[in-house]
Amino acid sequence: MDLELHSCDLAQAFIQADKLDEGVNGHIFIRPLQGTTEYDDVVYEVKRPLYGIPSSARALHLTLTKWFKDQGFVTAGFEDSVWVREAGGKFGHWMIVSAHISDTLMARESLDTLQAFKREFLTRFEGTDEGEVTTYLGCELIRNRTERTILFRQAVYARKLLQLYGAWDKPSVKTPLEDGVLLSTADSQDVADPVLHH
């Protein structure tokens, strides 16, 4: 299958999400900023999901899911952030969409119907049409449609990190471990850290 592969980037993605109504996630209050002239007993209720609030990603996911389902998509098996739409209906062709917070990938057979879908998507969600994918999540994507291959490279991302931490001009080594070191499960913790592995 040779699909068109494009991306859209949502602007201020969490703020575009519908507010959660459930439990404590639906009600978050903040005090006025220092230096304001509000009374001591004044608090504000946050009306939109914001970056830094743990439930914001869930709110965005539920908002995207609702919109995609309204367009005839279903989630792809166990992967909740990938949606698939069968051929037929308003957009005609089969399509798959994935999202990682504000970054979406959209794959479809027809460029014309992909363009029409992106216009509708960007009518509901404020963002930019990034066109054909050349980078995604900081990685370079090299696609050879003739050979039907995709190469995902992290060279640009790795370079940025090395430069950020002052290690770009350091001598390189083939491996960070000494030769002959063998690792096994005995070297790891018996119990996974629930904070890191949730």
C-alpha positions as CSV (number, residue, x, y, z in Angstrom):
1,M,0.0,0.0,0.0
2,D,1.4,3.4,-1.0
3,L,-0.3,6.0,1.2
4,E,0.0,9.8,1.3
5,L,1.5,10.6,4.7
6,H,0.9,14.1,6.1
7,S,0.9,15.8,9.5
8,C,-1.0,18.6,11.2
9,D,0.3,20.3,14.4
10,L,-2.3,21.5,16.9
11,A,-1.7,25.0,18.4
12,Q,-2.0,25.1,22.2
13,A,-3.4,21.6,22.0
14,F,-4.6,21.2,25.6
15,I,-6.5,24.4,25.6
16,Q,-8.5,23.2,22.6
17,A,-9.7,20.1,24.6
18,D,-13.1,19.9,26.1
19,K,-13.1,20.2,29.9
20,L,-13.5,17.0,31.8
21,D,-16.6,16.9,34.0
22,E,-15.7,13.7,35.9
23,G,-14.4,13.7,39.5
24,V,-11.7,16.0,40.8
25,N,-10.2,16.2,37.2
26,G,-13.2,18.3,36.2
27,H,-12.7,20.9,38.9
28,I,-9.4,22.7,39.4
29,F,-9.0,25.9,41.3
30,I,-6.1,28.4,41.4
31,R,-5.3,31.4,43.5
32,P,-4.8,34.8,41.8
33,L,-1.1,35.6,40.9
34,Q,0.9,37.5,43.5
35,G,0.7,41.2,42.9
36,T,-2.9,41.2,41.8
37,T,-5.4,43.2,43.7
38,E,-7.9,40.3,44.3
39,Y,-9.3,39.6,47.8
40,D,-7.6,36.9,49.9
41,D,-10.6,34.6,49.6
42,V,-10.9,34.7,45.8
43,V,-10.0,31.6,43.7
44,Y,-10.5,31.0,40.0
45,E,-11.8,27.8,38.5
46,V,-9.8,26.6,35.5
47,K,-12.2,26.4,32.5
48,R,-9.9,24.8,29.9
49,P,-7.3,22.0,30.3
50,L,-3.9,23.6,30.6
51,Y,-0.3,22.3,30.2
52,G,0.9,21.1,33.6
53,I,-2.4,19.7,34.7
54,P,-2.3,15.9,34.8
55,S,-5.7,15.4,33.3
56,S,-5.1,17.7,30.3
57,A,-3.7,14.9,28.1
58,R,-6.8,12.8,28.9
59,A,-9.1,15.6,28.1
60,L,-7.4,16.2,24.7
61,H,-7.5,12.5,23.9
62,L,-11.2,12.2,24.7
63,T,-11.9,15.4,22.6
64,L,-10.0,13.9,19.6
65,T,-11.6,10.5,20.0
66,K,-15.1,12.1,20.1
67,W,-14.4,14.1,16.9
68,F,-12.9,11.2,15.1
69,K,-15.8,8.9,16.0
70,D,-18.2,11.6,14.7
71,Q,-16.3,11.4,11.4
72,G,-16.7,7.6,11.3
73,F,-13.4,6.5,12.7
74,V,-12.8,3.7,15.3
75,T,-9.8,3.1,17.4
76,A,-7.2,0.7,16.0
77,G,-7.4,-2.3,18.3
78,F,-5.8,-1.7,21.6
79,E,-4.0,1.5,20.4
80,D,-6.2,4.3,21.7
81,S,-4.4,7.1,20.0
82,V,-4.7,5.6,16.5
83,W,-8.0,5.9,14.6
84,V,-9.0,4.1,11.4
85,R,-11.8,5.0,9.0
86,E,-13.0,2.5,6.4
87,A,-13.6,3.5,2.8
88,G,-16.8,5.2,1.8
89,G,-18.9,8.0,3.1
90,K,-17.8,11.7,3.1
91,F,-14.1,11.2,2.4
92,G,-14.3,8.1,0.2
93,H,-11.0,6.4,0.9
94,W,-9.7,4.3,3.8
95,M,-7.7,6.4,6.3
96,I,-5.6,6.1,9.4
97,V,-4.7,8.9,11.9
98,S,-2.4,8.9,14.9
99,A,-1.8,11.6,17.5
100,H,0.9,12.3,20.1
101,I,-0.4,15.3,22.0
102,S,-0.3,18.1,19.4
103,D,1.4,16.1,16.6
104,T,-0.9,14.1,14.2
105,L,0.0,11.8,11.4
106,M,-2.6,11.2,8.6
107,A,-2.3,8.5,6.0
108,R,-4.6,8.1,3.1
109,E,-4.6,6.7,-0.5
110,S,-5.8,9.9,-2.2
111,L,-4.1,13.2,-1.8
112,D,-7.2,15.1,-2.8
113,T,-9.4,13.5,-0.1
114,L,-6.5,13.8,2.4
115,Q,-6.4,17.6,1.7
116,A,-10.2,17.8,2.2
117,F,-10.0,15.9,5.5
118,K,-7.2,18.1,6.8
119,R,-9.2,21.2,6.0
120,E,-12.1,19.9,8.0
121,F,-9.8,18.8,10.8
122,L,-8.2,22.2,11.0
123,T,-11.7,23.8,11.0
124,R,-12.5,22.1,14.3
125,F,-8.9,22.3,15.8
126,E,-6.7,25.3,15.4
127,G,-3.3,24.3,14.0
128,T,-1.1,24.1,11.0
129,D,-1.0,21.8,8.0
130,E,2.6,20.6,8.0
131,G,2.2,18.8,4.6
132,E,4.1,15.7,3.7
133,V,6.0,14.3,6.7
134,T,9.7,14.8,6.8
135,T,10.1,15.0,10.6
136,Y,8.0,13.6,13.4
137,L,8.6,13.9,17.2
138,G,12.1,15.3,16.6
139,C,13.1,12.5,14.2
140,E,13.8,12.7,10.5
141,L,11.6,10.6,8.3
142,I,13.1,9.5,5.0
143,R,10.6,7.9,2.7
144,N,11.4,6.1,-0.6
145,R,8.1,5.5,-2.2
146,T,9.6,3.6,-5.1
147,E,11.2,1.0,-2.9
148,R,8.4,1.3,-0.4
149,T,10.6,2.0,2.6
150,I,10.6,4.4,5.5
151,L,13.7,5.3,7.5
152,F,13.3,7.0,10.9
153,R,16.5,8.7,12.0
154,Q,17.2,10.5,15.3
155,A,20.4,12.2,14.1
156,V,19.0,15.7,14.3
157,Y,17.4,15.0,17.7
158,A,20.6,13.5,19.1
159,R,22.7,16.4,17.8
160,K,20.4,18.9,19.5
161,L,20.6,17.0,22.8
162,L,24.4,16.7,22.6
163,Q,24.7,20.5,21.8
164,L,22.3,21.4,24.6
165,Y,24.4,19.5,27.2
166,G,27.8,20.6,25.8
167,A,28.8,17.1,24.6
168,W,28.7,17.7,20.8
169,D,32.5,18.3,20.5
170,K,33.5,15.5,22.9
171,P,35.3,12.5,21.6
172,S,32.9,9.6,20.6
173,V,33.1,6.0,21.8
174,K,31.5,3.0,20.2
175,T,29.7,2.1,23.4
176,P,29.3,3.6,26.9
177,L,30.1,0.3,28.6
178,E,33.5,-1.3,29.0
179,D,34.2,-4.2,26.6
180,G,33.0,-7.6,28.0
181,V,30.3,-6.3,30.4
182,L,27.3,-8.6,30.3
183,L,23.9,-7.3,31.5
184,S,21.2,-9.6,32.9
185,T,17.8,-9.3,34.6
186,A,19.6,-9.8,37.9
187,D,21.1,-6.3,37.4
188,S,17.6,-4.6,37.4
189,Q,15.2,-4.0,40.2
190,D,12.8,-6.8,41.3
191,V,9.8,-4.4,41.2
192,A,9.2,-1.8,38.5
193,D,8.9,1.8,39.8
194,P,5.1,2.5,39.4
195,V,5.9,6.2,38.8
196,L,8.2,5.5,35.9
197,H,6.3,2.6,34.4
198,H,2.6,3.5,34.5
